[in-house]
Amino acid sequence: MARAGQFRERAYFERLDKTAVDVLDNPATDAWTAIGDRPARLIPMRGNEKPVAGSVAGVHSFELRVRSSAFTRSITTHDRVKVDGVVYQIRATHETEKPGLWVYALERGVAQ
C-alpha cells in the first residue's frame, strides 16, 4: 500500500452534466459538475506532439495515483480531473500490482 505522504496533491473529479442547458434551452457544452475529490499523486510521464486540426499540438502525459475505492473505480474516461487548477483528460484507468492503489493515465493539452 502506498504511504499517505505520497499523496500531496488534491484531485477534483468532474463529470459532464448532460441535463444542463444554456439560455436558449440547448444542451450546455461546458457543464462539468464536481463529483468528488481525493488526495493524489501526479507524476509527469512524457511530452509529445499530436496533429490537431491541421497543425501540431504539444501533449503532456501524466499518471495520477489515488487510493482505490468504490468512488475512484467508478471514474471513467468520460470524466475529467483537475489538479492545482489544471484540467486533465482521463485516457485510461487501471489498478496496479500494489493492492489498494488506482491509477489514471492523463493528458493535458488536448481537446476534450
Biotite code that builds the C-alpha atoms (Angstrom):
import biotite.structure as struc

atoms = struc.array([
    struc.Atom([0.000, 0.000, 0.000], chain_id="A", res_id=1, res_name="MET", atom_name="CA", element="C"),
    struc.Atom([1.219, 3.492, -0.807], chain_id="A", res_id=2, res_name="ALA", atom_name="CA", element="C"),
    struc.Atom([2.177, 5.791, 2.031], chain_id="A", res_id=3, res_name="ARG", atom_name="CA", element="C"),
    struc.Atom([-0.125, 8.683, 2.829], chain_id="A", res_id=4, res_name="ALA", atom_name="CA", element="C"),
    struc.Atom([2.739, 11.181, 2.478], chain_id="A", res_id=5, res_name="GLY", atom_name="CA", element="C"),
    struc.Atom([2.997, 10.404, -1.241], chain_id="A", res_id=6, res_name="GLN", atom_name="CA", element="C"),
    struc.Atom([-0.442, 11.902, -1.924], chain_id="A", res_id=7, res_name="PHE", atom_name="CA", element="C"),
    struc.Atom([0.396, 15.612, -1.764], chain_id="A", res_id=8, res_name="ARG", atom_name="CA", element="C"),
    struc.Atom([-1.977, 16.978, -4.412], chain_id="A", res_id=9, res_name="GLU", atom_name="CA", element="C"),
    struc.Atom([-5.764, 17.115, -4.337], chain_id="A", res_id=10, res_name="ARG", atom_name="CA", element="C"),
    struc.Atom([-7.567, 15.703, -7.377], chain_id="A", res_id=11, res_name="ALA", atom_name="CA", element="C"),
    struc.Atom([-11.037, 17.078, -8.130], chain_id="A", res_id=12, res_name="TYR", atom_name="CA", element="C"),
    struc.Atom([-13.063, 14.777, -10.378], chain_id="A", res_id=13, res_name="PHE", atom_name="CA", element="C"),
    struc.Atom([-15.762, 16.185, -12.660], chain_id="A", res_id=14, res_name="GLU", atom_name="CA", element="C"),
    struc.Atom([-18.456, 14.642, -14.847], chain_id="A", res_id=15, res_name="ARG", atom_name="CA", element="C"),
    struc.Atom([-20.234, 16.239, -17.796], chain_id="A", res_id=16, res_name="LEU", atom_name="CA", element="C"),
    struc.Atom([-23.788, 17.167, -16.789], chain_id="A", res_id=17, res_name="ASP", atom_name="CA", element="C"),
    struc.Atom([-25.901, 16.111, -19.764], chain_id="A", res_id=18, res_name="LYS", atom_name="CA", element="C"),
    struc.Atom([-29.055, 17.661, -18.269], chain_id="A", res_id=19, res_name="THR", atom_name="CA", element="C"),
    struc.Atom([-27.638, 21.207, -18.169], chain_id="A", res_id=20, res_name="ALA", atom_name="CA", element="C"),
    struc.Atom([-28.936, 23.665, -20.752], chain_id="A", res_id=21, res_name="VAL", atom_name="CA", element="C"),
    struc.Atom([-27.851, 27.119, -21.911], chain_id="A", res_id=22, res_name="ASP", atom_name="CA", element="C"),
    struc.Atom([-30.001, 30.267, -22.133], chain_id="A", res_id=23, res_name="VAL", atom_name="CA", element="C"),
    struc.Atom([-31.579, 29.039, -25.395], chain_id="A", res_id=24, res_name="LEU", atom_name="CA", element="C"),
    struc.Atom([-32.513, 25.684, -23.818], chain_id="A", res_id=25, res_name="ASP", atom_name="CA", element="C"),
    struc.Atom([-29.845, 23.854, -25.831], chain_id="A", res_id=26, res_name="ASN", atom_name="CA", element="C"),
    struc.Atom([-27.602, 21.259, -24.165], chain_id="A", res_id=27, res_name="PRO", atom_name="CA", element="C"),
    struc.Atom([-24.731, 23.098, -22.450], chain_id="A", res_id=28, res_name="ALA", atom_name="CA", element="C"),
    struc.Atom([-21.340, 22.246, -23.917], chain_id="A", res_id=29, res_name="THR", atom_name="CA", element="C"),
    struc.Atom([-19.218, 23.009, -20.855], chain_id="A", res_id=30, res_name="ASP", atom_name="CA", element="C"),
    struc.Atom([-21.380, 21.905, -17.931], chain_id="A", res_id=31, res_name="ALA", atom_name="CA", element="C"),
    struc.Atom([-18.936, 19.934, -15.794], chain_id="A", res_id=32, res_name="TRP", atom_name="CA", element="C"),
    struc.Atom([-20.166, 19.020, -12.308], chain_id="A", res_id=33, res_name="THR", atom_name="CA", element="C"),
    struc.Atom([-17.887, 18.172, -9.387], chain_id="A", res_id=34, res_name="ALA", atom_name="CA", element="C"),
    struc.Atom([-18.433, 14.585, -8.256], chain_id="A", res_id=35, res_name="ILE", atom_name="CA", element="C"),
    struc.Atom([-15.725, 14.220, -5.630], chain_id="A", res_id=36, res_name="GLY", atom_name="CA", element="C"),
    struc.Atom([-12.122, 14.734, -4.658], chain_id="A", res_id=37, res_name="ASP", atom_name="CA", element="C"),
    struc.Atom([-9.316, 12.616, -3.313], chain_id="A", res_id=38, res_name="ARG", atom_name="CA", element="C"),
    struc.Atom([-5.703, 13.032, -2.180], chain_id="A", res_id=39, res_name="PRO", atom_name="CA", element="C"),
    struc.Atom([-3.494, 12.090, -5.121], chain_id="A", res_id=40, res_name="ALA", atom_name="CA", element="C"),
    struc.Atom([-0.013, 11.959, -6.572], chain_id="A", res_id=41, res_name="ARG", atom_name="CA", element="C"),
    struc.Atom([0.514, 13.455, -10.036], chain_id="A", res_id=42, res_name="LEU", atom_name="CA", element="C"),
    struc.Atom([3.530, 12.084, -11.903], chain_id="A", res_id=43, res_name="ILE", atom_name="CA", element="C"),
    struc.Atom([4.688, 13.626, -15.212], chain_id="A", res_id=44, res_name="PRO", atom_name="CA", element="C"),
    struc.Atom([5.407, 10.947, -17.813], chain_id="A", res_id=45, res_name="MET", atom_name="CA", element="C"),
    struc.Atom([6.452, 12.496, -21.114], chain_id="A", res_id=46, res_name="ARG", atom_name="CA", element="C"),
    struc.Atom([5.530, 15.102, -23.659], chain_id="A", res_id=47, res_name="GLY", atom_name="CA", element="C"),
    struc.Atom([4.877, 14.534, -27.339], chain_id="A", res_id=48, res_name="ASN", atom_name="CA", element="C"),
    struc.Atom([3.086, 16.104, -30.260], chain_id="A", res_id=49, res_name="GLU", atom_name="CA", element="C"),
    struc.Atom([-0.169, 15.167, -31.953], chain_id="A", res_id=50, res_name="LYS", atom_name="CA", element="C"),
    struc.Atom([-1.739, 16.501, -35.135], chain_id="A", res_id=51, res_name="PRO", atom_name="CA", element="C"),
    struc.Atom([-4.760, 18.620, -34.207], chain_id="A", res_id=52, res_name="VAL", atom_name="CA", element="C"),
    struc.Atom([-6.873, 20.485, -36.787], chain_id="A", res_id=53, res_name="ALA", atom_name="CA", element="C"),
    struc.Atom([-4.142, 20.556, -39.401], chain_id="A", res_id=54, res_name="GLY", atom_name="CA", element="C"),
    struc.Atom([-1.348, 21.649, -37.066], chain_id="A", res_id=55, res_name="SER", atom_name="CA", element="C"),
    struc.Atom([0.791, 20.034, -34.397], chain_id="A", res_id=56, res_name="VAL", atom_name="CA", element="C"),
    struc.Atom([-0.103, 20.486, -30.725], chain_id="A", res_id=57, res_name="ALA", atom_name="CA", element="C"),
    struc.Atom([2.012, 19.623, -27.703], chain_id="A", res_id=58, res_name="GLY", atom_name="CA", element="C"),
    struc.Atom([0.523, 16.921, -25.482], chain_id="A", res_id=59, res_name="VAL", atom_name="CA", element="C"),
    struc.Atom([1.776, 16.134, -21.984], chain_id="A", res_id=60, res_name="HIS", atom_name="CA", element="C"),
    struc.Atom([1.104, 12.755, -20.367], chain_id="A", res_id=61, res_name="SER", atom_name="CA", element="C"),
    struc.Atom([0.743, 12.165, -16.636], chain_id="A", res_id=62, res_name="PHE", atom_name="CA", element="C"),
    struc.Atom([-0.074, 9.392, -14.233], chain_id="A", res_id=63, res_name="GLU", atom_name="CA", element="C"),
    struc.Atom([-2.405, 10.132, -11.321], chain_id="A", res_id=64, res_name="LEU", atom_name="CA", element="C"),
    struc.Atom([-2.341, 7.760, -8.368], chain_id="A", res_id=65, res_name="ARG", atom_name="CA", element="C"),
    struc.Atom([-5.069, 7.583, -5.727], chain_id="A", res_id=66, res_name="VAL", atom_name="CA", element="C"),
    struc.Atom([-6.198, 5.067, -3.153], chain_id="A", res_id=67, res_name="ARG", atom_name="CA", element="C"),
    struc.Atom([-8.574, 2.512, -4.612], chain_id="A", res_id=68, res_name="SER", atom_name="CA", element="C"),
    struc.Atom([-12.212, 2.829, -3.513], chain_id="A", res_id=69, res_name="SER", atom_name="CA", element="C"),
    struc.Atom([-15.663, 2.342, -4.998], chain_id="A", res_id=70, res_name="ALA", atom_name="CA", element="C"),
    struc.Atom([-15.619, 6.030, -5.961], chain_id="A", res_id=71, res_name="PHE", atom_name="CA", element="C"),
    struc.Atom([-12.214, 6.022, -7.657], chain_id="A", res_id=72, res_name="THR", atom_name="CA", element="C"),
    struc.Atom([-13.072, 2.828, -9.553], chain_id="A", res_id=73, res_name="ARG", atom_name="CA", element="C"),
    struc.Atom([-16.278, 4.484, -10.846], chain_id="A", res_id=74, res_name="SER", atom_name="CA", element="C"),
    struc.Atom([-14.334, 7.243, -12.652], chain_id="A", res_id=75, res_name="ILE", atom_name="CA", element="C"),
    struc.Atom([-14.230, 6.627, -16.412], chain_id="A", res_id=76, res_name="THR", atom_name="CA", element="C"),
    struc.Atom([-12.587, 8.121, -19.472], chain_id="A", res_id=77, res_name="THR", atom_name="CA", element="C"),
    struc.Atom([-15.727, 10.229, -19.961], chain_id="A", res_id=78, res_name="HIS", atom_name="CA", element="C"),
    struc.Atom([-14.845, 12.177, -16.798], chain_id="A", res_id=79, res_name="ASP", atom_name="CA", element="C"),
    struc.Atom([-12.039, 14.660, -16.204], chain_id="A", res_id=80, res_name="ARG", atom_name="CA", element="C"),
    struc.Atom([-9.872, 15.704, -13.274], chain_id="A", res_id=81, res_name="VAL", atom_name="CA", element="C"),
    struc.Atom([-8.421, 18.999, -12.031], chain_id="A", res_id=82, res_name="LYS", atom_name="CA", element="C"),
    struc.Atom([-5.205, 19.195, -10.066], chain_id="A", res_id=83, res_name="VAL", atom_name="CA", element="C"),
    struc.Atom([-3.937, 22.616, -8.940], chain_id="A", res_id=84, res_name="ASP", atom_name="CA", element="C"),
    struc.Atom([-6.494, 24.271, -11.238], chain_id="A", res_id=85, res_name="GLY", atom_name="CA", element="C"),
    struc.Atom([-5.233, 22.450, -14.352], chain_id="A", res_id=86, res_name="VAL", atom_name="CA", element="C"),
    struc.Atom([-7.701, 20.279, -16.277], chain_id="A", res_id=87, res_name="VAL", atom_name="CA", element="C"),
    struc.Atom([-6.558, 16.813, -17.396], chain_id="A", res_id=88, res_name="TYR", atom_name="CA", element="C"),
    struc.Atom([-8.368, 14.376, -19.670], chain_id="A", res_id=89, res_name="GLN", atom_name="CA", element="C"),
    struc.Atom([-8.559, 10.808, -18.373], chain_id="A", res_id=90, res_name="ILE", atom_name="CA", element="C"),
    struc.Atom([-7.361, 8.427, -21.096], chain_id="A", res_id=91, res_name="ARG", atom_name="CA", element="C"),
    struc.Atom([-7.278, 5.130, -19.148], chain_id="A", res_id=92, res_name="ALA", atom_name="CA", element="C"),
    struc.Atom([-7.811, 3.721, -15.661], chain_id="A", res_id=93, res_name="THR", atom_name="CA", element="C"),
    struc.Atom([-6.434, 0.607, -14.018], chain_id="A", res_id=94, res_name="HIS", atom_name="CA", element="C"),
    struc.Atom([-5.461, -0.986, -10.749], chain_id="A", res_id=95, res_name="GLU", atom_name="CA", element="C"),
    struc.Atom([-1.789, -1.512, -10.043], chain_id="A", res_id=96, res_name="THR", atom_name="CA", element="C"),
    struc.Atom([0.066, -4.539, -8.775], chain_id="A", res_id=97, res_name="GLU", atom_name="CA", element="C"),
    struc.Atom([0.192, -2.795, -5.406], chain_id="A", res_id=98, res_name="LYS", atom_name="CA", element="C"),
    struc.Atom([-3.045, -3.552, -3.530], chain_id="A", res_id=99, res_name="PRO", atom_name="CA", element="C"),
    struc.Atom([-5.228, -0.553, -2.824], chain_id="A", res_id=100, res_name="GLY", atom_name="CA", element="C"),
    struc.Atom([-3.736, 1.734, -5.498], chain_id="A", res_id=101, res_name="LEU", atom_name="CA", element="C"),
    struc.Atom([-5.718, 3.007, -8.514], chain_id="A", res_id=102, res_name="TRP", atom_name="CA", element="C"),
    struc.Atom([-4.058, 4.759, -11.461], chain_id="A", res_id=103, res_name="VAL", atom_name="CA", element="C"),
    struc.Atom([-5.338, 7.099, -14.171], chain_id="A", res_id=104, res_name="TYR", atom_name="CA", element="C"),
    struc.Atom([-3.463, 7.866, -17.395], chain_id="A", res_id=105, res_name="ALA", atom_name="CA", element="C"),
    struc.Atom([-3.972, 11.585, -18.075], chain_id="A", res_id=106, res_name="LEU", atom_name="CA", element="C"),
    struc.Atom([-3.244, 14.025, -20.879], chain_id="A", res_id=107, res_name="GLU", atom_name="CA", element="C"),
    struc.Atom([-3.052, 17.803, -20.881], chain_id="A", res_id=108, res_name="ARG", atom_name="CA", element="C"),
    struc.Atom([-3.019, 19.947, -23.972], chain_id="A", res_id=109, res_name="GLY", atom_name="CA", element="C"),
    struc.Atom([-5.676, 18.103, -25.967], chain_id="A", res_id=110, res_name="VAL", atom_name="CA", element="C"),
    struc.Atom([-9.275, 18.893, -26.762], chain_id="A", res_id=111, res_name="ALA", atom_name="CA", element="C"),
    struc.Atom([-11.929, 17.301, -24.602], chain_id="A", res_id=112, res_name="GLN", atom_name="CA", element="C"),
])
